[in-house]
Amino acid sequence: MNGATTSGQLRAHNRVRLLRAVHDCGATRTRSQLTRDLGLARGTASVLVAGLAEDDLLHEEPAPEHTRGRPTQIPGPHPRGPVALAVDVREDAWELAACELGGRVTVLGVRPHDGTPEGTLGPLGEAVAEQVRRLGHRAVGVGVALAGPISHGGRVDIAHLGWRAVDVPALLGEPGPPLFVGNDTALAALAEARRGRLRGVRVGVHLHVDFDLGGVLVLDGHAVAGASGTGAEFGHMAIGGGQRRCPCGAVGCWGMDVGANALLRHVGLAYGGGRGREQAERVLATSEEAVTATARALGRGIAALVNAHDPEVVTLSGHGAELRERAGEALLAACEPGLMAIRRDHPPRIEGSALGWRGSLLGAMESVFDAFLTTEGLELWRKNHPDQARDTPDRQSVTHSTLDGESAQ
C-alpha cells in the first residue's frame, strides 16, 4: 500500500467518523467540540467539513448562543443531503417519515390499514415509491419496523394478525434504495441505545408494549437478534403461569397479560386482530384496576428477565412507559419479590423510554444510516450525486419544500 492510498483511506475514514458524530449527537455540537471529541487537528477538521459541504452532506450554521468573536459553527444536515425513509408498521396503521442526518424527523403520512399483508404492505409500497421518486438520489434507504419476528430475508410472522412467513420485500415492491426490515422492539431498542436511556449502557433490556409485548436483550448498544434473526420475543416466554393459548401457538405467553389486548380483556371488551387502540387508551386513562393488574404482570416478568440477564437498566416504551408512570408502585411491588436476593441489593433502574412512541420509527431510521455512514455508502453517494451548482440556499426553505409533512422531534 503506497502513501497516497493510505492518505486517501484515512481521509475517507475520517469523513465517516465526522458524519457519524454529527448524526449521533443530533447535529447539536459545534465544529470545535467535534474536532476535540474525534481527536482531529483543527486544519484537518476544516478540510473535512469543506469537502462534506461540497458533497451536499453537511451544512454549517452559527450556534444560537454565540455572542461575540468569531461565530461558532454547528455542522448539520445539508438541505440537499441524504434522507432515510422510515416506517413504523403497527397492527392497525403505518407511519411514514423522512429523516435527515442528525435525526430530524418529518412525518409524511399516517394511514390505517385492514390488517392483511396485501392491504397493509401494498399501499405502503406505493407511498414509499412516491417519496423515492420525489426525493431522487437523496433517498439513501428505506427502514421498516414491523410488529412481529422477522427472519433473515425479510419474512415476518405476526400471529395475532394471521401473518405467516409474509415476504415483506416482495409485497412492498422494489423501492430502489436499499430496504432494511426489522422487528419493532429490536429497532426501538436500537434507537434507545443511540438516543435514549440505554446510551452508553453495556447490558440492558428493552420492552416495547403495544397490543402485546416484545422485549430484547441489548449488549453494547445492539439488540441480540438470535440465530435466525427472530429474537426480540420476550413476550412469548411462559412467565406468568397463565393457561391461555397465544395466537403464536404457545400456552401462557407473558404478552397475553401485558398490553392493549390485556387492558381490553380486563374490562370485558373485545380484543385481538390489531383493533381497539382507542378503547385501550380510554381503559388506560380510566380503569385503575385494569392498569394495576397489567402493571403487576409487567413487573413479575421484568423480575424474571433481571434474574436471567443481570441488566444495568430496563427501559419501557409504548404502553410500557405509560404503565410505569400510572402504576409504578404496583409494578415495582410485583417485581421486587421475584428478584433473587443478590439482585435486590442492587436492582437495575426501570425507566420509561426517552423516545416515547417514536422509538421504532427512529430505529428504522438508524438501520438506514448505519449502512449509509460507511466508506462504501459515502462513495456511492458521490457517484450518484448529480452535477449541480454548489450554492447553499436557505436551509429552512429547501427543507420545507423537499420534505413536506409535519416536523416531529
N, C-alpha and C positions, 0 to 999 in steps of 0.2 A: 504494500500500500504506500503510494507516494504522498508527499507532504500536502499537495493540492487536494487530493482525495480526503485525507484526514481532516483538513481545514473545512472542506465542504460538509463532511459528515457532522463535524462539531457544530457548524452553523445551523444545519438542519435540526440537530438535536436541541439546540438552544431555542430555536423558533418554537418547537413543540413545547418545551418547558415553559416558555413565557406565555404562550397561549393557554396552556393548561392552568397556569397560575391565575391568569386573568379570569378564566372560566370558573375555577374553584372558589375564588374569593367573591364571586358575584360582581366582578368589574367595579370593585369599591376601593382598591388600593392604588396609591399613586405610583408613578413610574419609579421614583426613588425607593419606595418601600419594596416594590417587586425586585428591583435591582439588588437591594440588600438581601432579601429573602432567598434569592436564587444564587447569590454569590457571584454576580456578574460585575465586570468592570463597567463604569458609567458609559464610556465610549462604546463598548460592545452593546450595551442595552439600547443606546440611541440608534445605532445602526440596525439592530434587530427590529425596533419599533418602526423605524422608517421603512424598512423592507416589508414588514407586515401591513403597514398602511398602504403601501404601493400595490400590494396584492389584494386590497379590499378586505383584509382580515381584522385589522384594528383601526380604531379612530380615537384620538385623544381629545378630551375636553378638560377645561380648567376645573380644579377641585372647588366645590361650592364654598368651602370655609376659608379659601385663600383671601388674605387681607392686604399684604404688601410684598414688595420684592418681585422676583421673577415668578410668574404663575406656575403653580404646581399642577401637573397634568395627570389625569387618570385615564389609562388605556381601557377602552371598552369595545363593544361590538361595532363594526363598521356598518353604516346604513345600507351598503350593498353586500354585506358579508353573509356567511353561511347561516342557514336556517335548518333546524331539526324539526320535522313534523312529529308530534307526539299524540298518541291516542290512548285514552283510558276507556276500555270497553267493560262496562258494568253489566249486571244481569238484566237491566231494564232500559239502558240508554248508553250512548257513547259520546265522548267529548273529544274534540279535535283542536289542537293548538299548534301555533308556530312558536318556536323557542330560539332565541338568539344566544350567541356566545355570552357567557356570564349568567344565563339562567332566566332572563326576562321572558315571561310567557304572555302570549297574546291568544286568547281563546277565539277560535274561528267559528265554532258551532257546537251545539249540544243537541242531540237528536234521540228521541226514544226509538226503540226497535221492538219487533214482535217476539223475540226470544229464539227464533230459528236461526241456524247458521246462515242460510241464504238471505233471510230478511235482515240479518244484522250486518254481515260482512259485505254483502253485495253493495248496498247503498254507501257503506263506509268506504269501500274501494273506489267508488265513483267520486266521493267527496275528496279523498286523498289525491286521486288523479287530477282533479280540477286544480287543487292547490299546487301540485307539482308543475303543471303546465303554467300556472300563473307566476310561480317563483323561478322557474327555469333552473339555471345552473346553481342558484343559491340553495336549493333543496338538496342537502347532503345525506339525507337518510330519513327513514320512517320508523319510529319506535312504537310498538303496540303492546299495551298491557291488557291481559285477559284474566278473568276470574276463575282459573282452573289450572290443573297441572298441564305442563307443556313439554312434550318430548322433543328431542333433537329433530330438527326439520320443520318445526312449527306446527305440529299436530296437537290439538287441545282437547281435553275432556272436561266438560262442565256438567257434572252428574245431575244436578237439580234442574238443568235446562234440557237434559236428554242429549247433550252433545257427546259423541263418542268418536275419538280419533278424527276430528274435523281438521281438514287440511287448510289452515288459515291462509298461507300464501296463495294457494290456488283460488280460493274464493275472493280474496282481495284483488286479485289480478296482479299485473306487473307494474308497480309504481314507478319504475325507472331507477331511482336511487336505491341504495341498499335497504333491505327490510329487516328489522330486528323484532322478534316476537318473544314476549316474556310473561311470566306469571305476575299478577298484580302485586301480590305480597312481596315477592322477591325484589321487584322493581321499587316498591315503596321502601323496602329495607335499604336498597342501594342509595336512594335519594336521602334517606335519613342518615346514612353513613357519610354522605358527601356534604349535606347542607343542614342536618338536623342534630338530634341529641345522641346519635351514635358516631358522630365525627370524632376521630381520634380514639375510639373505644376498640380495644383488641378483641374482646369476646362479648357479643351482645345477642339478644333475642328480640326479634321484631314480630309483633302480632297485628294483623290487619283484620278488622271486623266490619263486615258489611251485612249481607243477608245471613252469612255464616262466618266462619273464622278460618283464616290462614295464618301460618306462622313459619318462621325460618330462623336458623342459626346464622349469625353474621360473624365472620372471622376476618379481622384486619380489613374491614370495610367491604367485604364481599359476601354475598349470600351463598350458602352452601347449596349447590344445585342438585346434588345427587348423581348417581351413576348414569341415569338416562335423561337427566335434566328436569325430572318431575319432583324435585324437592319442594319446600315451602308448603307442606301439607300437615302441619301440626294439628290442624283442626280435625283430622281423621285418625287421631290417636284415641284409643279407648281409655280415657282418663277419668270420666265422672261416674262410671259404673252404671250408666243408663242401658236400657234394653231396646230402645227404638232403633229400627233399621234405617240407616242413612241411604239416601239415593245413590251413594257411591258403591253400595253393596256390602259394607261392613256394618256391624252392630255396635251401638254405644259410642259413636263418634262424638268427641268433645264439642265439635262445631254445632251439633244438634241443640246444645244448651246455651249457645252464645251467639248473639247477632239479632238482626231484624226478625228472622223467622222465629226465633225463640221468644222474642218480645210479643209478637203477634199470637203465638200459641198460648202464652201465659194469660192473655185476656180473652181467649176464645175466638179469635179472628182467624180467617183462612190464611194460610201461608204456603210458600213454595212457588216454584216456577218463576222466580225473579220478579214477583209483583207484590205490591203493598208497601212501597217505600214511604209514602206519605202517612199511611196509617201507623207504621212503625215509629216514625218521627213523633207522632202525637202520643203514642204509648210512652216513648222515652221521656217526653216532656210532662206527662200527667200521671203515670202509674208508678208510684213508689215501690209497690210490691213487685211488679214485673222487673223493674230496673234493679232492685236489690237482689232478686233471685238470679238474674243474669250476671250481675257483678260478682256474686259469690261463686258461680260456676266458672267465671273467668279467673278469679283468684285461686281456686283449687287447682286448676290446670297450670297456672303460672308456677305454683309451688313445685309441681312435678318436673317442669322444664328447668327450673332453677336447680333442683337436686341433680338432674341429669347433666346439665351443661355448665353450671357454675358461671353464669354471665355477670359482667360488671353492671350492665344496665338492661332493663326490659322496657322497650318502647311500644306504645299502643297507638294505632292510627284508626281512622274511620270512627265507627261507633265505640271502639275501644277507648279512645280518648274521652268521649262523652261519658262513658260508664265510669271511668276513673274520676272525672270531675263531679258527676252527680252522686256517685255511691262509692267514693274512695275508701271510706271507713269499712264498709261491708266487704269490699274487695280485699283490702289488706287483712281484715279479720279472718277471712276464709283462706287466705294464702298462708298466714303465719303458722297455724297448726300442722300444715302439710310439709313444712320445711324440716329437713334434717337438723339436728341440734347444732352441727357445725355451720350450717347456713344461717341460722337465726342470729348468731353473734354479729355477722356482717352481711346482712341481706343486700341484694342488689337494689338499686333505685328502680322504681316502676313509674314511668313518666309518660304523659301524653306526647304524641308526636309534635315536633315543632312545625310540621308542614301541613297539619290538618288533613283534609281530604285530597290535597294536591299531590301527595307522595307518589302514587302510582304513575301519574302523568309526568312528574319530574324524573322519575326513574326511567321512564320510556325515553325521555329526552337524553338522559345521561348515557343510555345504551348507544344512542346515535353518536354523541360527541366522543365517547370512548373510542369508537372506531375512526372517527374523523381526525381527532387530535393525535395523530401519529405521523411519522415522516412520510409514509405511503399516502395517507389521507391528504396531507397538505400538498404533496407533489401532484396528486390527481386534481386537486382544486386549481393549481396553477395551469395544468394542461387544459382543463375545461373552461378556464376563465376567459370571457370574451375580451377582445381588444377594445377598450373603451377609454374615454377621456379620464384623466386622473384627478379631476376636480373633486372636492369634498363638499357636497351640498349639505344644507341644514339637516341635521340628523332626525329631528322630530318630524319634519315634513315628509322625508323619504320613508321613515319607519311607518308612519300612519298610512301612507299611500300604498305601501307594498305589502304590509302585513294585515292591515284592517283588523276587525274583530275587537274584542274587549281586553284591555290590558289587565293581567292578574299577576300579583306577586306571590 
